[in-house]
Amino acid sequence: MRKIAKWTMLASFAVALVLWLGFGGRAEFVSQEQGPYSPVVYISGWLALLGIIAATIVTMGFFSQSIGRTVRRNAIRYGMRK
């Protein structure tokens, strides 16, 4: 699950950045007062949001593993002292 989330995060950020900078999404967003924008702006925004969600999943997995290792290490360390 974490590998899928990691690659989803990397791919979505990369594609969003290419669309935003390479295909004129940023220039269109900055030049117009309000929407409607072209699909490039909306697609890059949704892909960036997908990347943020995937990054959150990766972060939660990392901290969950870190907390689990700490709990196991403390159980071994303090369990031997008793």
Secondary structure by P-SEA (a helix, b strand, c coil): caaaaaaaaaaaaaaaaaaaccccaaaaaaacccccccaaaaaaaaaaaaaaaaaaaaaaaaaaaaaaaaaaaaaaaaaaac
